[in-house]
Amino acid sequence: MNLQTRKNLRVVVPCMVFIGIMIGLVAYSPTLYRLFCAATGFGGTTQRAVVNSGVVSNRTIAVRFDSNVAPDLPWRFDPAQREVSVRLGEQKLVFFTAENVSDSAIVGHATFNVTPETTGIYFNKIQCFCFDDERLGAHEKVDMPVVFFVDPALASDSETSAVRTITLSYTFFRSVTPDKAQDLSRFLATSEPDATRGQQLFAERCVACHAIDANKAGPMLGGVVGRKAGSAPGYKSSLALLGADLTWSADSLDQWLADPGKFIAGARMPIRVLDASSRRDIIAYLELESRKSTNPTEYKPVAQGSLDRHRKEKE
């Protein structure tokens, strides 16, 4: 390689690297921007959480709700309540109603933000229809749950300490990726229990403290349905559970997940699952796992994203 060629390469190679970096930044700028907004709350972007901190303040704040629909989406979309009062740190369950007024199923996707924008870093959503593309059947009407809490740290931030009202706004658009949509019908009270969705919810909401086949911070949950409360093998249960004359069933698990402390006084589990459809599906998964632990040769693991096995077992 002669001297002139080497000189040319010293100029060309850095230029090509620079151009490649610029192309990469352009290609991934929407993703990077979303990650930046999610991390900082910029533009009123809310946070996503699995559970709340467990700390609840006596200070209350009003949360108002606003809903909008893009002109090309033939849906009605409204909050079931215009405003709620919530204590900082307290989980709150609210509902939005969506109705497809067209003659065909349509997939929508919701964008969202809060105002004042400075509160975005403190507004945490545990469950929300805005996380996914959502399919709504022709003339179908569904109440969609949102579970959120406002971080108590909002009160100690000089930029937000004076805030007394937060507005959570949603706008539904027609989705550009309809093949990846979930069915909003999962929120209907008449929907069949979905063990596969329950497994996904368990992985999102429960695995920090629980496993199916091992004790962690909480007891193992394999075989929990039909088991006496406080009798998980090798786990030291609380006095509240040991003293409860209770055998776990779908009904008792539903009451427990909705509010452990209310169901069994002195219970130390801090997590609540406020949405009934989520509890229903988590319990369906636990029921399936309990049957598998009793008759392990009859069942295979639930395959994420496939309902075939679960449906056959129910028939």
N, C-alpha and C positions, 0 to 999 in steps of 0.2 A: 504494500500500500504506500503510494507516494505521499509526499508532504502535503500537497494541495488537497488530496482526498481526505487526509486526517483533519485538516483545517475545516473542510466542509462538514465533516461529520460532527465536529465540536459545536457547530452552529445548528445543524439539522436535528441532531438527537435531542438536545434540550427543547427545541421548538416543538418537536413531535410529542415529547413528554408533556409539555405545557398544554398543547392542544388536547391531548388525551384527558388530562385533568379537567380542563374546561368542559369537554363533552360529558364527562362523568358527572360533574357538578350540575350541568343543565339537566341531564337525564334523571338525576336523583334529587333535584332541588325540591319538588313537591313533598317527597318523603322526608327529607331533611328538615324542611320547614314545619311539617306536622310534628316531627319529633321535638323540634325546638319549642313549638307552641305548647306541646304536652308537658314538657319538662319545666317550662317557665310560667305557664298560664297566660302567655302573650295573646293579646286580642280577645281575652275572655275565654280562652280554651280551658275547659274543665279537666280535672284529673280523673284517672280510673283507679279504683281501689278494689281489693278483695274483701276487706272488712274495715270497720272503723277502728279508731285507736282504743276504744273502751273508755275514754275520758269524756264525760259529758258535763258541760258548763251550765250554770244557772241562767246565763245570758241567752235571750231568745233573739231570733232574727226572722224577718218575714221573707219568704221566697215566693215570688210571683212567676206565673207561667204564660208564655207567649207562643203561639203556633201559626205557621204559615205553610202554604202549599204552592209549588211552582205552577204556572199557568197550564203546562202540558200534562199535569198529573191529575186525573179525575178522581181525586179523593177528598173526603171531608176529614179534617184533622183538628181536634180541639182538646184542650186539657179538661179533665173531669172536674177539676177545681182550679179556680183562678189564683188562689193564694193560700199558703199554709204558714203557720208559725212553728218554728222548730228551734230547739235548744242546740247550741253549738256542740258538735260531737255526737248528736243523736241521729240514729238512722231514721229515715223517713220514707214511707212508701206512698207514692202518688200514681195517678193513672192518666194516660192520654188515650183518647178514642179515635181510631182510624176507621173510615168506611170507604170502600171502593164502590163508586156509583156507576161504574161502567159494566159492560157485559162480558168482560174477559179479565183474567188474572193479570195483575200488574205488579212489578217489582219497584219499590221505592227505596231511597236512602236518605237518611236525615242528617243534616248538618246542625250544629248547635254552638252556642256560646252563652256566657253570662255577662251581665252588666251590673255594676261597674266592672270594667275589664280587669281591674286590679284584684278582684276577688277570685279570678279563675284558678289561681294556684291553690286556693283553699276549698274549692267546691269539688267534692269527690263523688263520683257515681260508681256504685257497686254493681248495679244492674241497669241496663238501658237498651232499648230497641235501636238506638243510634249506633251501636257497635257493629252492626251487620247490614247487608242488603236484606230487605224484607219483602216477601211476597204476600199479597192480599188477594184472595179469591174474588171472583165477580160477585158484587153486591154483598160481600162479606163485611161484617162489622166486628171489631175487636177492641177490647180494653187492654192497653199495653202498659205494663208496670215500669216505673222508674224508682230505684232505691238509691238514695243519696245521703250524704251528711256534709256539714260544713265544719271544717277543721277549727277547733278552738283557738288555734294560733292566729286566726283572723283578728281576734280581739287585742292581740299584743303587737300587731304590725301598725306602725304609725300611718301607713297609707290606707289602711282598711279599718282601723279601730272605730272610726265614726260611722261606718256603714250600718244602716238599720234595715235595708231592703236590698235583696238580690233578685234580678229577673233572669230566669232561665228561658232561653228562646230556642225553638226548633224550626227548621224549614225542611219539608220533604220535597225531594226531587225525584224524577224518574231515573232509575238506576241505569248505569252504562255497563254493568256486569251482572245481568239478571241470572246467569247460570249458577252463580255462587250464592243465591239467595236462600234464606230460611223462610219457613212458612209461619206467618203471624198467627195462624190457627192454633199453634202450640199454647197460646195464652188463653184459649177458650176453656171454660169450666168443663165442657163436655168432651174435651180431647182425651184420648186414651193416654195412660201413663207411658212415658217414654224412657226406658232404662238406659238407652244410649245417650240421650241428652242428660240424664241423671249422672251418668259416668263423667261426662264432660263438666257438669256443674260441680261434681265431687272433686274433680281434679283442680278446678279453679278456686273453690270455696273452702274445701275441707282438708286437703292433704297437708297443709301446714301443721296440723295437729293430729290427724288421723290417717291410718292406713287400713287396708282390708285385712292384711295377714300379719300385722305386727303392732305392738303398742308403741306409741310415740308420746307426745304431751298428753294426748287423749287415748282412750282404749282402742284396741283393734275393733273394727266394725264388721268383719266377716262373721256371719252367724248371729248378728245382733237381733234380727227379727226372731222372736220366740225365746230370747235369752232373758233371764232375770236381770233387772237393773242392778249395776254394781258388781256383777259376777264375771266380768271379762277376765280370762285366765292371765295371771301374772301381773295384773294391773291393780294398783292401790286406788280404789275409788273413794270419792268424798263420802263423808258421813251422811250427807243428804241422800245420795243415791243408795248407800248401803241400807238406810232406814226406809227407803221407799218400797212399799209392797206393790211391785210393778213388774210386769213382763212386757218387754218391748213388742209392740204391734205397729201396724201402719198408722193407726189412729193416735196412739201415744207418741210415736215418733213425730207425727205432724204437730202435735201440741208442744212437744219438746223443742223442735226446731224453730217454731214460731216465737217462743219466749221461754227459754229454759228456767230462768229464775221465777217466773210466774207459775210454771207448771210444777216445779219441784222447788220449794222454798230452800234457800241455801245452796242451790246448785252453783258450781263455779264455772260452768261453760259460759264465756262471754259473747259467743257468736249467735246471731239470730238470722233466720232466713225469712224475710217478711213476705215475699211473694208466694202465694199458694201454689202456682203452677211449678215453681222451682222446687218447693218442698215435695210436691207430688212425684216429680221425676227423680229426685234424689232418693226418695223412699223406694220407688220402683227399682232403682239400681241396687239398693241395699237388700231388698227382698230377693232379687235375683242372685246376689252374692251369697245370701243366707241359704238359699236352696242349693247352691253349688257347694257350699261348705258341708251341707248335710249329705248330699249325693254327688260327690266331686266327679264321678265318671260320666254323669249324665249331661254335663254342661261344658261348653267351651267359653273362653273369655269373650266379653262383648266387644265386637269390632267397632271402633269409633267410626261414625258416619254410616253405619249399616244397621237397619232395623230388622233384617230378615230373621236372624236367629231369635231375637226377642219376640217377634210376632208369632213364630212357630211355637215357641214354648207356651205362649198364652192361649193358643187355640186348642 
